[in-house]
Amino acid sequence: MMKRLVVCLVILGGVALSGISEQVPPGIGAASFARIGIDARPLAMGGAFVAVSEGNAIPYYNPAQLARPAKLALGGMYSQIGGADLGITFQSLDVRGYLGTQTPSYTGIGVGATWVRMEIADIPLWNEDSPDRIDYFTATGSLFQVSGGIQVLDQLAAGISVKIYQERILEGSGDGIGFDFGVLGSFDVFNTPVTIGLNSMDTGRSTIKWHNTTGEPVNYVPWINKIGLSASLLDKLVLIVGDFDWSVGRPLGEQKVHLGLEVCPLPEIALRGGWNGEIGKEGGFSAGIGVHLFESISIDYAYVPGTNFGTTHVLSTQFSF
């Protein structure tokens, strides 16, 4: 029970801290559930995905990925962060499609909608008037995202996401809105396909306004600029990816690096590994596998050990029509 309470405070404690002390840097803890990352494929590769232009588009990492013509696709993810004992479920659903037919003068628009939700169940709450009595409550955080991407030039795509945040703790509720702006450029360097990506997440710092809490504080979601590079080698047999997260206004030691590798020994199989961590601090390794069936179904698994809450297993799937 105590462990669940500690986890809740770590993930959602920024609400109380921001309302109590002006010395706490803006954004600490605000909507932290939305920055964990989604989908087993990117998570297996250390969370490096902002510059990936192959496979399923995941506008959470870069809405410009939607600019590529694609079939209608549905996807989802499920995990229990730190294992079943902590009672933390983390899941996402997304749908993607394409509006319009490409012509010499019109590229069409890729569109997508994403839902992300974290739930922390059975958090103990001690009653001051009755020390022997323990009540339990559930805390939730949700992200609703609508994204669009368009091909600007032959080698350059751009995209935008509109995000709505919702968080609930006891009687308190927090709501906010944010915007992401992404670009994706693809080039050939010495006959090697290279992609450069940039996603400005929560541009200008999104705000979450709390209600029915002491002081009804306003929290700030960190403004993070994700810059990435990917290279496809050996006729798409190997994919190397790397991201750097620049969190505006935060010290150098809190900026993150993501590194990933994907190897496809067979068209139906993908083996993955990755690393991510803050600069100058210990990081964590991850690994995973992907299986592609019938050219329309993919099932992905990620093993993410050594997180703050313990080992996490992530399972996701994608269907295209």
MOHU-V994036 format. One record per residue. N is the residue number from 1. BURIAL is + if it has 9 or more other C-alpha atoms within 8 Angstrom, else -. Layout:
[[N/BURIAL] [N/BURIAL]]
This chain:
[[1/-] [2/-] [3/-] [4/+] [5/+] [6/-] [7/+] [8/+] [9/+] [10/+] [11/+] [12/+] [13/+] [14/+] [15/+] [16/-] [17/+] [18/+] [19/+] [20/-] [21/-] [22/-] [23/-] [24/-] [25/-] [26/+] [27/+] [28/+] [29/+] [30/+] [31/+] [32/+] [33/+] [34/+] [35/-] [36/-] [37/-] [38/+] [39/+] [40/+] [41/+] [42/+] [43/+] [44/+] [45/+] [46/+] [47/+] [48/+] [49/+] [50/+] [51/+] [52/+] [53/-] [54/-] [55/-] [56/-] [57/-] [58/+] [59/+] [60/-] [61/-] [62/+] [63/+] [64/+] [65/+] [66/+] [67/+] [68/-] [69/-] [70/-] [71/-] [72/+] [73/+] [74/+] [75/+] [76/+] [77/+] [78/+] [79/+] [80/+] [81/+] [82/+] [83/+] [84/-] [85/-] [86/+] [87/+] [88/+] [89/+] [90/+] [91/+] [92/+] [93/+] [94/+] [95/+] [96/+] [97/+] [98/+] [99/-] [100/-] [101/-] [102/-] [103/-] [104/-] [105/-] [106/-] [107/+] [108/+] [109/+] [110/+] [111/+] [112/+] [113/+] [114/+] [115/+] [116/+] [117/+] [118/+] [119/+] [120/+] [121/+] [122/+] [123/+] [124/+] [125/-] [126/+] [127/+] [128/-] [129/-] [130/-] [131/-] [132/-] [133/-] [134/+] [135/-] [136/-] [137/+] [138/+] [139/+] [140/+] [141/+] [142/+] [143/+] [144/+] [145/+] [146/+] [147/+] [148/+] [149/+] [150/+] [151/+] [152/-] [153/-] [154/-] [155/+] [156/+] [157/+] [158/+] [159/+] [160/+] [161/+] [162/+] [163/+] [164/+] [165/+] [166/+] [167/+] [168/+] [169/+] [170/-] [171/-] [172/+] [173/+] [174/+] [175/+] [176/+] [177/+] [178/+] [179/+] [180/+] [181/+] [182/+] [183/+] [184/+] [185/+] [186/+] [187/-] [188/-] [189/-] [190/-] [191/-] [192/+] [193/+] [194/+] [195/+] [196/+] [197/+] [198/+] [199/+] [200/+] [201/+] [202/+] [203/+] [204/-] [205/+] [206/+] [207/+] [208/+] [209/+] [210/+] [211/+] [212/-] [213/+] [214/-] [215/-] [216/+] [217/+] [218/+] [219/+] [220/+] [221/+] [222/+] [223/+] [224/+] [225/+] [226/+] [227/+] [228/+] [229/+] [230/+] [231/+] [232/+] [233/+] [234/-] [235/-] [236/-] [237/+] [238/+] [239/+] [240/+] [241/+] [242/+] [243/+] [244/+] [245/+] [246/+] [247/+] [248/-] [249/-] [250/-] [251/-] [252/-] [253/-] [254/+] [255/+] [256/+] [257/+] [258/+] [259/+] [260/+] [261/+] [262/+] [263/+] [264/+] [265/-] [266/-] [267/-] [268/+] [269/+] [270/+] [271/+] [272/+] [273/+] [274/+] [275/+] [276/+] [277/+] [278/+] [279/+] [280/-] [281/-] [282/-] [283/-] [284/+] [285/+] [286/+] [287/+] [288/+] [289/+] [290/+] [291/+] [292/+] [293/-] [294/-] [295/-] [296/+] [297/+] [298/+] [299/+] [300/+] [301/+] [302/+] [303/+] [304/+] [305/+] [306/+] [307/+] [308/-] [309/-] [310/+] [311/+] [312/+] [313/+] [314/+] [315/+] [316/+] [317/+] [318/+] [319/+] [320/+] [321/-]]
